[in-house]
Amino acid sequence: MKTIDELLSKGVAGKRVFVRADLNVPLDGTTITDDGRIRAVLPTVKALAEVGARVVVASHLGRPKGAPDPAFSLAPAAARLGELLGADVAFATDTVGESAQGVVAGLADGRVAVVENLRFNAGETSKDDAERGEFADRLAVLADVYVGDGFGAVHRKHASVYDLPGRLPHYAGYLIAGEVGVLKKLTDDVERPYVVALGGAKVSDKLAVIDQLLGRADRILIGGGMAYTFLKAKGYEVGASLLQEDQIPAVREYLERAEKTGVELVVPVDTLTGSAFPDLKTKAPANPTTVAADAVPADQMGLDIGPETRKLYASKLADAATVFWNGPMGVFEHPDYAEGTKAVAQALIDSPGFTVVGGGDSAAAVRTLGFDETAFGHISTGGGASLEYLEGKTLPGLAALED
């Protein structure tokens, strides 16, 4: 995989460089609530602009249905990118049409433009190779060189991620090169003990990665909504907690495999419960109750790991040489159910080893709960991409950057 450093060594002054970024930031109306993904692409954009490239940044945002939708416009992201660069950023109001062509044609050396949400064109996400290819052909007209730097999208077989690199000289940006380097530390010659903390809502989202980790990790700590399927598989009462009944046989099999192979697969020993899901808008007090993990009342739902589990998980992380964390331990958006996620985040900070926060809600939790991002070894920009890499899958966006 050729990287941006090789591209820069060849000289790109005056060339149009298409940077496939991941500007899929959370919005409250038109206000960006977390600009982490925009900041992540800054090193690549700055490096190109500083040597005189004409930089065309493209991304998706949200899930529009193949047509323009103002709610998913990249205009706020373009404005924020300009603020962070300290320079005007031109914005095209379409993806490959008259506005995009005009904006790109008018770019001066060292200047940056953002084109509108790629998913406003149905060809971006089409499962039809020809339709996707046709859109990639139109995108290719806008550039001389391609730089892939949207790690959060590399697990998608989309036109701008998979098809476009094959139509232009292509390189990996700083973000993707860095992400791949970190993930190799989690899969090749891992320093041990290797501890993985997995949370989030659905166990079905994590089964494939657990399957792989049972042959790699020394300990796997389970939290979040998915923990209650594990607890149910052990025969515990979980009340009204989130439960995927159809996944219980697979979870039971993983518990058995872990015991046979000597992998510590650790589940909560206590949990914080509530009679209903907490109000995340008003943050009204939820008055949680702490109960043993095997005795959740029928009218209660588990919403965070309990205080004893926090201590247990911190002890399991204390001597780790390598840590991967993906998924919050509870409903961290509400203060009454944020302590479990805080405890795991703090345990990563206190750990002497190399710590990786695996993107998605985990990265959002780190920022929302006020932790210093530099205290972690690495915070990924792609939760889904990170998991699929650890599952051993071929990621289309990375495959397309290989020669």
Secondary structure, 3 states (H helix, E strand, C coil): CCEHHHHHHHCCCCCEEEEECCCCCCEECCEECCCHHHHHHHHHHHHHHHCCCEEEEECCCCCCCCCCCHHHCCHHHHHHHHHHHCCCEEECCCCCCHHHHHHHHCCCCCCEEECCCHHHCCCCCCCCHHHHHHHHHHHHCCCCEEEECCHHHCCCCCHHHHHHHHHCCEEECHHHHHHHHHHHHCCCCCCCCEEEEECCCCHHHCHHHHHHHCCCCCEEEECCCCHHHHHHHCCCECCCCCCCHHHHHHHHHHHHHHHHHCCEEECCCEEEEECCCCCCCCCCCCCCEEEECCECCCCCEEEEECHHHHHHHHHHHCCCCEEEEECCCCCCCCHHHCHHHHHHHHHHHHCCCEEEECCHHHHHHHHHCCCCHHHCCEECCCHHHHHHHHCCCCCHHHHCCCC
